[in-house]
Amino acid sequence: MELPDRIWVYCNGGEHGDWGVTDDPENAKFGDIEYIQFPRFYELLNEIEVNRSRHYEDCLELLRKAEKRRSEALRIMAFAGALIITAGIIFALDIMIGGT
């Protein structure tokens, strides 16, 4: 199954927090429900536990923590990629200069 590039997550208030997701931006436009847009949020659903007994603020906090972990992981991958590219450039320059 192909996952959408972006989905929207909502949390609404009340005595117990309620939450849900949609991949249709038109469904993310309801009056008092706050939607948060996440890229590939389905990958995060396995990492966090969001249930209907959590309050609104707790639900939003869990979603923010999950997004922070995702962005930290992307930053580490970008740094590792930059190191690999730098090593490749150094190796290519070494060969061009005449090293073995």
trRosetta pair geometry for C-beta under 8 A, 3 or more apart (Angstrom, degrees):
i j d omega theta_ij theta_ji phi_ij phi_ji
3 40 6.4 66 129 -129 133 82
3 42 5.4 -128 -142 41 131 145
3 43 8.0 85 164 -42 169 84
4 7 5.8 112 76 -63 120 85
4 23 4.0 138 7 -153 159 130
5 39 6.6 -34 164 -145 69 84
5 40 6.9 -46 -160 -56 38 79
6 23 7.4 134 92 -146 54 74
6 25 8.0 27 101 -68 119 99
6 37 6.0 1 -175 -171 115 102
6 38 7.2 160 -154 83 68 39
6 39 5.6 -48 -100 -105 74 57
6 40 7.7 -52 -90 -32 36 47
7 21 5.3 19 158 -176 129 109
7 22 6.6 167 -165 84 85 34
7 23 4.7 -52 -107 -92 88 70
7 37 7.6 169 91 -148 33 60
7 38 6.1 -17 67 64 79 86
7 40 7.7 89 9 -99 98 11
7 41 4.8 -101 61 30 114 115
7 42 6.8 89 1 -35 148 84
8 21 6.8 153 81 -157 47 60
8 22 5.2 -16 60 61 97 86
8 23 7.6 165 16 -96 75 23
8 25 6.8 114 -28 -109 134 53
8 27 7.4 176 59 86 130 87
8 28 3.8 -6 109 -99 172 134
8 35 4.3 8 176 -178 115 124
8 36 7.0 150 -159 69 65 34
8 37 5.3 -35 -101 -96 76 66
8 38 7.6 148 -107 19 27 72
9 19 6.8 -1 -179 -171 92 102
9 20 7.4 175 -152 90 56 37
9 21 5.1 -25 -100 -100 70 80
9 35 6.6 143 71 -157 34 67
9 36 5.1 -25 64 60 92 88
9 37 7.9 169 18 -90 73 18
9 38 6.0 23 -6 1 115 118
9 41 5.9 -172 -45 -162 118 167
9 63 5.9 -179 104 -128 148 141
10 19 6.5 171 89 -149 56 54
10 20 5.5 -6 53 57 96 80
10 21 7.6 178 14 -86 71 32
10 22 7.6 22 -9 4 108 102
10 28 7.1 -177 -58 -133 111 74
10 30 7.5 24 -122 43 158 119
10 33 4.8 18 -167 163 134 112
10 34 6.4 148 -145 80 75 43
10 35 4.6 -42 -82 -92 87 70
10 36 7.5 159 -88 11 37 69
11 17 5.7 -16 -165 -169 102 111
11 18 7.1 151 -154 77 51 48
11 19 4.9 -15 -98 -98 72 88
11 33 7.8 165 72 -164 27 79
11 34 6.2 -22 59 68 74 96
11 36 7.7 11 5 -2 97 110
11 56 5.5 132 145 -147 111 69
11 59 4.0 160 -128 109 138 133
11 60 5.4 -135 49 -60 156 78
11 63 7.2 -141 -32 -10 129 140
12 17 7.4 152 71 -156 43 61
12 18 5.2 -14 53 60 90 100
12 19 7.9 180 15 -80 64 42
12 32 6.9 82 -137 111 110 86
12 33 4.6 -53 -77 -115 113 83
12 34 7.2 151 -90 22 59 72
12 56 6.8 -65 135 -108 20 111
13 17 7.2 -42 -124 -108 31 65
13 32 7.9 -62 23 143 103 114
13 56 4.4 -25 -101 -57 65 148
14 17 7.1 154 57 -92 86 27
14 18 6.5 28 37 -8 132 104
14 56 7.4 122 31 -50 59 109
16 52 5.8 46 145 154 125 76
16 53 5.6 -59 -147 -128 118 36
16 54 7.4 83 -170 56 75 29
16 55 7.1 -102 -142 -90 35 51
17 52 7.0 -161 85 -159 64 40
17 53 7.7 22 43 107 82 17
17 54 4.6 -38 45 97 129 70
17 55 4.9 109 -36 177 107 13
17 56 4.6 170 -105 -66 101 42
17 57 7.9 -130 -78 24 132 41
17 58 6.4 -141 -12 58 152 93
17 59 4.3 -175 164 -25 151 130
18 52 6.0 14 -110 -135 61 87
19 50 5.4 -44 58 150 162 129
19 52 7.3 -145 22 -93 83 60
19 54 7.9 8 -21 63 123 112
19 59 5.3 -169 -67 -158 124 137
21 41 6.5 -162 -129 92 133 136
21 42 8.0 128 158 -75 165 75
21 45 8.0 -65 -34 -80 154 128
22 27 4.1 -127 -176 91 161 129
22 28 5.8 -161 69 -61 125 82
22 35 7.8 -49 39 -129 108 132
24 27 4.3 72 82 5 104 108
24 28 7.2 -179 95 -16 57 85
25 28 5.3 -54 -153 29 44 118
25 29 7.5 46 154 -29 65 101
26 29 6.3 -56 -165 18 38 114
27 30 7.7 -7 173 -34 51 102
28 35 4.2 123 -162 -167 98 177
28 37 7.5 48 -164 -78 162 89
29 35 7.9 -60 -64 9 35 142
30 33 4.4 23 84 34 114 117
30 35 7.8 107 33 -35 86 112
34 60 7.6 3 93 -93 134 122
36 60 7.4 130 -35 -133 143 83
36 63 5.9 119 66 141 152 145
38 41 3.6 82 91 -72 131 107
38 44 6.9 -73 166 21 150 140
38 63 7.5 -122 -59 -171 135 104
38 67 6.2 -126 -117 -94 108 107
40 43 5.0 21 145 3 103 116
40 44 7.8 117 116 -11 71 89
41 44 5.3 -57 -164 36 57 112
41 45 6.7 72 141 -42 77 90
42 45 5.5 -34 -152 5 42 118
43 46 7.3 -57 -179 24 36 102
43 47 7.9 21 137 -8 62 114
43 70 7.5 107 95 -113 115 123
44 47 5.3 -65 -160 39 55 113
44 48 6.1 8 159 8 89 109
44 66 4.4 93 -172 170 130 126
44 67 7.4 -16 -102 -69 162 51
44 69 7.8 133 -125 70 106 111
44 70 6.1 -60 -80 -58 116 128
45 48 7.0 -76 -138 50 28 82
47 66 6.0 138 89 -130 117 103
47 69 6.9 -146 149 89 152 150
48 62 5.2 133 -175 172 134 106
48 63 7.5 166 104 -85 168 42
48 65 7.2 134 -102 82 131 103
48 66 4.6 -71 -34 -74 139 127
49 62 7.6 -96 68 -153 48 146
50 54 6.6 -87 -156 27 64 145
50 59 5.9 74 -149 -135 110 83
50 62 5.5 169 -86 100 94 149
50 63 7.3 34 -83 -60 140 84
51 54 6.0 114 65 -11 64 98
54 58 4.2 -125 -176 94 106 125
54 59 5.0 136 108 -61 122 81
54 62 7.3 -10 175 -8 167 136
55 58 4.8 91 56 10 75 106
55 59 7.0 -139 96 -9 36 90
56 59 5.8 -59 -151 33 27 112
56 60 6.5 21 156 -13 65 106
57 60 5.8 -55 -148 39 33 108
57 61 6.1 35 153 -22 66 107
58 61 5.6 -55 -145 36 30 113
58 62 6.5 33 156 -20 64 103
59 62 6.0 -54 -153 33 29 110
59 63 6.6 25 152 -15 62 107
60 63 5.7 -58 -151 38 34 111
60 64 6.3 33 153 -19 68 106
61 64 5.7 -54 -146 37 32 110
61 65 6.3 33 155 -20 65 105
62 65 5.8 -54 -147 36 30 111
62 66 6.4 31 154 -19 64 106
63 66 5.7 -54 -149 36 31 112
63 67 6.4 31 153 -18 65 105
64 67 5.7 -55 -148 37 33 111
64 68 6.3 36 152 -22 66 104
65 68 5.6 -53 -149 34 32 114
65 69 6.5 33 153 -18 65 102
66 69 5.8 -51 -150 34 33 111
66 70 6.5 33 151 -19 64 105
67 70 5.6 -54 -149 36 33 113
67 71 6.4 30 155 -17 67 105
68 71 5.9 -56 -146 38 31 106
68 72 6.4 32 154 -20 64 105
69 72 5.7 -54 -148 36 31 112
69 73 6.4 32 154 -20 65 105
70 73 5.8 -55 -151 35 31 111
70 74 6.5 31 152 -18 65 105
71 74 5.5 -51 -147 36 36 113
71 75 6.4 41 152 -23 65 102
72 75 5.6 -51 -149 33 33 114
72 76 6.6 33 153 -18 65 103
73 76 5.8 -53 -150 35 33 111
73 77 6.5 31 152 -17 65 106
74 77 5.7 -55 -147 38 33 111
74 78 6.3 36 153 -22 66 105
75 78 5.7 -54 -148 35 31 112
75 79 6.5 32 153 -19 64 105
76 79 5.7 -54 -149 35 32 112
76 80 6.4 32 152 -18 65 105
77 80 5.7 -53 -146 37 33 111
77 81 6.3 35 153 -20 65 106
78 81 5.6 -54 -148 36 31 113
78 82 6.4 34 152 -21 64 104
79 82 5.7 -52 -149 34 32 112
79 83 6.6 34 151 -20 64 102
80 83 5.7 -51 -152 33 34 113
80 84 6.6 34 151 -19 65 104
81 84 5.7 -53 -149 35 34 111
81 85 6.4 32 154 -17 66 106
82 85 5.7 -54 -146 38 32 110
82 86 6.2 35 154 -21 65 107
83 86 5.7 -54 -146 37 30 112
83 87 6.3 31 156 -19 65 105
84 87 5.8 -53 -149 36 30 111
84 88 6.5 32 151 -20 63 106
85 88 5.6 -55 -151 36 33 113
85 89 6.5 32 153 -19 66 104
86 89 5.8 -53 -148 35 32 110
86 90 6.4 32 154 -17 65 105
87 90 5.8 -54 -147 37 32 111
87 91 6.2 33 154 -20 65 107
88 91 5.7 -54 -146 37 30 112
88 92 6.3 29 155 -18 65 106
89 92 5.7 -54 -146 37 31 110
89 93 6.3 30 155 -18 65 106
90 93 5.8 -55 -147 38 30 110
90 94 6.3 35 153 -23 63 106
91 94 5.6 -53 -150 33 30 115
91 95 6.6 27 154 -16 64 104
92 95 5.9 -55 -151 36 33 108
92 96 6.3 31 153 -18 66 108
93 96 5.6 -55 -143 39 33 110
93 97 6.1 31 158 -20 67 107
94 97 6.0 -56 -146 35 26 108
94 99 4.1 -50 174 51 87 136
95 98 8.0 84 177 -44 28 10
95 99 6.4 -80 -81 64 32 81
